[in-house]
Amino acid sequence: MKRAVALLLLLAALPLSSSVYPQFGVETFLGGAYGLFSLAPWGGVRVSLAAASSLIVKFRQQSIAFDVEDDDGLRHRQKSSLSMFTGVYYYQKRGLEMYAALFQMFGSNGYNASGADAGLSCRLFNGLAAETGIYLLNERSNLWYPNEALRRISTYVWHVGAKIAVLPRLELHPQLHFGGNNESVGMFAYAATLNYSPRHPIYISLTYTRYSENDEYRFSGDYFSGGISFYF
């Protein structure tokens, strides 16, 4: 899998044709009462289909670590890894942006999952856009319960938000998230992201998220994430 990541990053560094553009970056995520930490380098290519539409193919390798409690209440560090392949159709024209993605994931201890992610953004006037989207995931997993058997979990998350221009090249992106799964776990989160592009093709993002759920494992808490991406 490390070879696949290296190959994608090498591809991103090569001069491609006039209709194929490299993309790559790294994302990190941490916080919560159980010390969740994630690091995910990714790479891919964008193929221009027309003046307003593109097809994007991406590969991401994610490392995850968090604390788990044993029967005696003692904590130990759980580590896992996930590989994710994604295909995205992207459309942008006259203040309208939309995307639709399908993805497949594989991971440690027999983990596998598939899902879809779609969203829509509409510019209301200069400096302000409204957006919404939905995320669907069906996984065979014991990722968060490593001492239990693998089981099938279906999850949905719906989000709404806004994109607000603060300064040239600086954007504020607040969001609300509502979701749940087939095991009667409900979740709610609010988040605020700062997106900054010092110059093309560099994009930097920093996010604060307050997450809450009714699950006994209690991953509720404050989370911080960030990333740097290169979109050519």
TABEL-V44934 format. One record per backbone hydrogen bond with DSSP energy under -0.5 kcal/mol. NH is the residue of the N-H (numbers start at 0). CO is the residue of the C=O. If there is no record, write none. Layout:
nh | co
NH | CO
NH | CO
//
This chain:
nh | co
4 | 0
5 | 1
6 | 2
7 | 3
8 | 4
9 | 5
10 | 6
11 | 7
12 | 8
12 | 9
13 | 9
13 | 10
19 | 16
20 | 45
22 | 43
23 | 229
24 | 41
25 | 227
26 | 39
27 | 225
28 | 37
29 | 223
30 | 35
31 | 221
32 | 219
34 | 31
35 | 30
36 | 64
37 | 28
38 | 62
39 | 26
40 | 60
41 | 24
42 | 58
43 | 22
44 | 56
45 | 20
46 | 54
47 | 18
47 | 45
48 | 46
48 | 52
49 | 52
53 | 89
54 | 46
55 | 87
56 | 44
57 | 85
58 | 42
59 | 83
60 | 40
61 | 59
61 | 81
62 | 38
63 | 79
64 | 36
65 | 77
66 | 33
67 | 75
69 | 73
72 | 69
75 | 67
77 | 65
79 | 63
81 | 61
82 | 105
83 | 59
84 | 103
85 | 57
86 | 101
87 | 55
88 | 99
89 | 53
89 | 87
90 | 97
91 | 51
92 | 95
95 | 92
96 | 120
97 | 90
98 | 118
99 | 88
100 | 116
101 | 86
102 | 114
103 | 84
104 | 112
105 | 82
106 | 110
107 | 80
109 | 106
110 | 107
111 | 139
112 | 104
113 | 137
114 | 102
115 | 135
116 | 100
117 | 133
118 | 98
119 | 131
120 | 96
121 | 129
122 | 94
123 | 127
124 | 127
127 | 124
128 | 162
129 | 121
130 | 160
131 | 119
132 | 158
133 | 117
134 | 156
135 | 115
136 | 154
137 | 113
138 | 152
139 | 111
140 | 138
140 | 150
147 | 144
150 | 140
152 | 138
154 | 136
155 | 179
156 | 134
157 | 177
158 | 132
159 | 175
160 | 130
161 | 173
162 | 128
163 | 171
164 | 126
164 | 162
165 | 163
165 | 169
166 | 169
169 | 166
170 | 194
171 | 163
172 | 192
174 | 190
175 | 159
176 | 188
177 | 157
178 | 186
179 | 155
180 | 184
181 | 153
183 | 180
185 | 183
186 | 178
187 | 211
188 | 176
189 | 209
190 | 174
191 | 207
192 | 172
193 | 205
194 | 170
194 | 192
195 | 203
196 | 168
197 | 195
198 | 201
201 | 198
202 | 228
203 | 195
204 | 226
205 | 193
206 | 224
207 | 191
208 | 222
209 | 189
210 | 208
210 | 220
211 | 187
213 | 185
217 | 214
220 | 210
222 | 208
223 | 29
224 | 206
225 | 27
226 | 204
227 | 25
228 | 202
229 | 23
230 | 200
230 | 228
231 | 21
231 | 229
//
